[in-house]
């Protein structure tokens, strides 16, 4: 992967994730307690030995830029490695980035100066693990000009994505951008092949396309128009992607044991957290004994910029009747700085510095950093944004009619609350 440059699209407004994106971009939304969404794509790059990375932010990028500068500044220029943050500089006119293709076109001179063999186009707001080295191997084996990662999706959901039509060899023959009536997989009318927004271009091909065409976007404009002039292949992610891992278990003597596996259970996991329901689902997928997406991998670790907080603390406190209330977290992820003082947390994600006070109960919820949950609160199936101070005995997630008067509710009924909702 020595001559591969990864170009990470990190400019998404994330309008369907409001109010979480009120002051930050979609790639910089917290995930899994200690990460930002962008960390997952960056971790895939490092684990795949892609060490030349350009991050292209745009809207509300300060949170992301600070995070990258403090936590990802470990590349070695002497080895030709780099992570560069490239905001819009209006190098080709007076416009911001107009789309995925335009963002690269505006920085073409800088990219060409590195003489890459391949360009890997990635999004910074998806949850997945992907071995890009296998992606490149597939691209070269098929002598492809462009390779697009695809995933099987129910036809009813495929209208939210770009949908590919392929022949039996998986050469792309058609491309539909968010179609009302998606094309289906041959022989399987219930499923379609959705683009994951992950592309690998042979560098000379992409340079030529961007110089000949001024269209702004790959999925909408460029890719559908090159299917006859170039060899465009689909990469079946669930079939081809393989993440080696170590699986831990308890042996017959009750001790911790481990066994290496060639294909980790979450090798086929991919989720586009494009809306609040998908974001909540992705966080819930981290909980439990056998999570659908595992953040505790040894051979494919997820990296981030750690914050300095004290260890998690759980407390047993006196109840009003003279008994004790025990602070516990069950099937949950709890970040540093959290204090659970006589409260109960179940199947939830707690980010940094969350306080759960006496008698409070938190179930199936995502709690962002610096949230204070007052005594005897009850919170269920909610997303609580950073900095919220929730008064004692507040109930969230139990009465949709009452919740709707104060908070935002998603299509599935997940309550989304911000600090402004408690003023």
Secondary structure, 3 states (H helix, E strand, C coil): CCCEEEEEEECCCCHHHCCCCCCCCHHHCEECCCEEHHHHHHHHHHHCCCCEEEEEECCCCHHHHHHHHHHCCCCCHHHCCEEEECCCCCCCCCCCCCCHHHHHHCCHHHHHCCCCCEEEEEECCEEECCCHHHHHHHHHHCCCCEEEEEEEEEHHHHCCCEEEEECCCCEEEEEEECCCCCCCECCECCEEEEEEEEEEEEHHHHHHHHHHCCCCCHHHHHHHHCCCCCCEEEEEHHHHCCCCEEEEEECCCCCEEEEEECCCHHHHCEEECCCHHHHHHHHHCCCCCCCCCCCCCCCCCCCCCCCCCCCCEEEEEECCCCCEEECEEECCEECCCCEEECCEEECCEECCCCEECCCCEEECCEECCCCEECCCCEEECEEECCCCEECCCCEECCCHHHHHHHCEECCCCCEEECHHHHC
